[in-house]
Amino acid sequence: MTRDPADLTVSDYLDGAREMTAANRPYLAHLLAEEAARRAADPATAAGIRASFPNPATTREETD
């Protein structure tokens, strides 16, 4: 069933972010979490969401 993105809640986006994390899709998880943070009413909550799903492009560790 297709849903209108305007109807999705912070919780919906966080659920998707968790699913993408479990599927080893960190960048998609980050994008979904970023949208959840953008929709969060409380700045502290938004900051917590962003901290839980950091941008994988800036947190990637190089191995030799």
N, C-alpha and C positions, 0 to 999 in steps of 0.2 A: 504494500500500500504506500503510495506516494504521499508525503506530508509537505505542507507549505513550510519552508524554512522560517518564516516569520512566526509560526506557531511553536517552534521549538524552544525549550527552556534551557536554563543553565545546566540543569540536571541531565537533560537529553544530550547536550554537547559533552558533558563530562563522561557520561556512559559510553558515548562513541569514542572519546579519547582513551578510556580504559580498554575498550575492545581493540583499538588500534595498537596500544601498547602490548597487549597480550598476543597480537598477531605479528609482533616485531615490525611495526610500521611507525617508528618514532616521529617522523616528520608529520604524518597525518595526525597523529595523536597531538602533537604540538599545535597544529592549525585548529583542531577542534577545541582544544583547551584555551587557545587564544580567543576564540569566539565566545566561549563560556565566560572568560574573564571580562571581555568587553561588555557582556550582558549583565554581569554581576553588579548589583546596586552598591555594595559595600567595597570601598577601595582595598581594605585589608583582605577581604575574601578574594578579590581579583588578584592581589599580589600572591596570595597563597596558591591559587590555581596556577599562576605563571611559574612559581617556584617548583611546583610538582611536575610540570611538563615543560622543561627547558627546551630551547631551540637546539636540536641535535647538531646543527651546522656549527654552533659555537661551543658545544660541549664534547665534540668528538675527540677521542684520544688516539693519537698516532702510535702505531707499534712498529718496531724495527724488524 
